[in-house]
Every structure is written in structure tokens, then in C-alpha cells.
Amino acid sequence: MRHLAVIAMLVLAACQEEEARAPDPVTMTSDALGHFCMMQLDQHPGPKAQIHLAGLPDPIFFSQVRDALAYLKGPERDAEIRAVYVSDMGRAPSWDAPGIDNWTEAATAHFVVGADVTGGMGAPEIVPFSDAAAARAFAADKGGEVMTLDAIPPETVLAPVDIVLEETRT
């Protein structure tokens, strides 16, 4: 009987460990649609994001990192967030092709806030990097300030913005 109790405890511990482990990022395919815009992500330039929610088998994708941060910092969320990944623009082939597998954890990323760039949906973009030096170099070139996810004020992503309707590339 004691043996059975030990096995049950080990199984329970393994289940709890699995629940606590964040899901891995998934490849952004041509089927990936932006959560807010419902448009194909690969048709838009700039960095992207994916958020994994408890109870959903697939992440929700965002056409702009700014949109994902608005989702994170906004009050209208009811599912538990399991993981958040953003494009690592330090490893991106270009602004027009931000990459399909170069994800970095948002919690440890360095974000350039206030740079003179617009994202895939025409709003000012917040640009993520896994490497602080790459973020500082981007900010030196395009303007803005390097911040951590927690340091980005909610109003930075929740306030209304003027959308650029024409194509703007870096």
C-alpha cells in the first residue's frame, strides 16, 4: 500500500510540473492570423507576437508586438497566460521578413519603445530583441528607449494612435 502511495505522489508531481512548464513557441506559418485583425501575419512587415493561453491548443498571434502588449496590459482578458513570445528582431532577416522561428520570451526581451518605425498594422511599433546591445543599437539608429516588458507603461500600448495608412518600412 505504501508503494502505491509513493507512485501516486510521483504521478501527481509530474502532472504539476507539466502544468507549470510553459509551452514552446510555434512556427509562424502562412495560416497564422492576427488575433485582432484576422489578417495573415506573413502579409505584414515588422515583429510579431504569440501568446499561449491555458485551455487553448494553439497560441493566438498578433500582427504587431504593440497589439500583443495591449492584450497583456489590458483589462479585458479572462484566460490564464501560459507563455508570451515575440520576434527577436536582432535575428530577423529584415523588417519585411521578421522570421518564422526566431522567437524570444517577452519576459526577458529588451524592447525599443518610441522608435520611428511602424508595425504591420500601421501603428507605432515596439521592437523586441533578445540581446540588449542589439536593442541599444536599434534605438541609436531609429530613436526610442530600451525597456523591459514590465517597465513599459500600459498607456504606451493602450492609448489611441494615428494609424499610417500608406506602407512605411524601415
HURA-V154612 format. One record per helix or strand of 2 or more residues. SS is the DSSP state (H for helix, E for strand). FROM is the first residue (numbers start at 1). LEN is the number of residues. Records with the same first field share a line. If there is no record, write none. Layout:
SS=FROM-LEN / FROM-LEN
This chain:
H=2-19 / 41-3 / 65-9 / 106-3 / 132-11 / 154-5
E=33-2 / 49-5 / 60-3 / 81-7 / 103-3 / 110-4 / 127-3 / 145-3
